[in-house]
Amino acid sequence: MQVLTGEGHDGCHRCDEPGAYEWWYVDVCDASGEWGAVVILFRGMPMSPDYLAAMQKGAAFPVDACGYSVSVYHRGRRIAMAFRGVDAGRCTFSDRASVDIGPASLHFAEGRLTVAVDTQDERVPQRITLRMQLQTPWSDRSSDAPFHDQHGWVIAAPLLHGTMEVGIEHDRQSKVHQTVHVTGYHDHNMGRRPMQADFGEWHWGRVHMDNQVFVFLVTTQFSWAGMFGKHGVSLWAEVQCRVLGRRPTVMGLLSPRRLVVSEAERGGKICTVDHDTVLEDGPFYRRYRSTYRFADGVEGQGYAEYMNVRRFGDSWIRPFLRLPWLT
């Protein structure tokens, strides 16, 4: 896994091999934690049931598995979501940070990020409209090396401030119409091989604290953590993650309750991550609202996720993935 930073790496990387993938991720929440949202745009959606089935046949290409997901949270509960496939003819990708996947779009230029989604579909009674206008307070911090590894992680804008406008309708009746000031995070993952070929478990998280952002990713084969601030990033190139309080979910996923993130070489604790609230739940994936407690006593509320990537290859999960799936 190659780690890159900055707007300069946020364009499409043309990972076009069978089983390849690329996604653009944005999460936001307001200062009180009352409102939040996550938007992901995919080219080669790793959790698409059709793409997973095509991988087994050796005919899985990213252009045939484009899509997006959007989730809206209120007071620790998901109140709306959509998970859709989009025909390649309705998608455009650019070497710059500009992505359009049907009714979902993401554009990032000169530190300004705009995200828009409109899920209107006559087959579904619920409609979500969402627009984010965000700005990073830092100048561009694009790393120099081009993407050359099998998998890549672009931490494009770890800190963003701005507004989110969200609307939710059901049977053409407005249920929610809200505009809130939010803090956000944006990253971007890609790979030339299927995720399940090279990863096992996947623990990721981020927390905003004043003008600093802590980000970590620990997988079976890779570990990284960094603290981003106005003067750059302080990083731990090798970290370890001790998983505590595993409990099986209804789908048999061994979900952790707590993580202890430490320096691998000296064993010094960086922080403890307590998964307080489950926001998303699935056969291979959970998203949490989590409390981060650092060794120096600083605390913060952020997001975290856990994936059992190996399960992507298990055919029994596909019917469960198909339940919310529309193309």
CORJO-V442806 format. One record per backbone hydrogen bond with DSSP energy under -1.0 kcal/mol. NH is the residue of the N-H (numbers start at 1). CO is the residue of the C=O. Records with the same first field share a line. If there is no record, write none. Layout:
NH: CO, CO
//
This chain:
2: 151
4: 153
6: 155
9: 6
10: 7
12: 94
16: 14
19: 60
20: 17
21: 191
23: 189
24: 41
25: 187
26: 39
27: 185
28: 37
29: 183
30: 35
33: 30
36: 73
37: 28
38: 71
39: 26
40: 69
41: 24
42: 67
43: 22
44: 65
45: 65
48: 45
52: 48
53: 49
54: 50
55: 51
56: 52
58: 55
59: 54
64: 61
65: 62
67: 42
68: 84
69: 40
70: 82
71: 38
72: 80
73: 36
74: 77
75: 34
79: 72
80: 72
82: 70
84: 68
85: 326
86: 66
90: 87
91: 88
92: 100
98: 96
99: 106
100: 92
101: 104
102: 90
104: 101
105: 116
106: 99
107: 114
108: 97
109: 112
112: 109
113: 134
114: 107
115: 132
116: 105
117: 130
119: 128
124: 121
127: 169
129: 167
130: 117
131: 165
132: 115
133: 163
134: 113
135: 161
136: 111
143: 5
152: 190
153: 2
154: 188
155: 4
156: 154
157: 186
160: 184
161: 135
162: 182
163: 133
164: 180
165: 131
166: 178
167: 129
168: 176
169: 127
170: 173
171: 125
173: 170
175: 168
176: 168
178: 166
180: 164
182: 162
183: 29
184: 160
185: 27
186: 157
187: 25
188: 154
189: 23
190: 152
191: 21
192: 150
197: 194
198: 195
199: 195
202: 307
203: 218
204: 305
205: 216
206: 303
207: 214
209: 212
212: 209
213: 228
214: 207
215: 226
216: 205
217: 224
218: 203
219: 222
220: 201
224: 217
225: 236
226: 215
227: 234
228: 213
229: 232
232: 229
234: 227
236: 225
240: 262
242: 260
244: 258
247: 255
249: 253
252: 249
255: 247, 253
257: 244
258: 244
259: 273
260: 242
261: 271
262: 240
263: 268
264: 238
267: 263
270: 261
271: 261
272: 293
273: 259
274: 291
275: 257
276: 274
277: 289
279: 287
280: 287
282: 285
286: 306
287: 280
288: 304
289: 277
290: 302
291: 274
292: 300
293: 272
294: 298
295: 270
297: 294
300: 292
302: 290
303: 206
304: 288
305: 204
306: 286
307: 202
308: 284
309: 200
311: 308
312: 309
313: 310
314: 311
317: 314
318: 315
321: 317
322: 318
325: 322
//
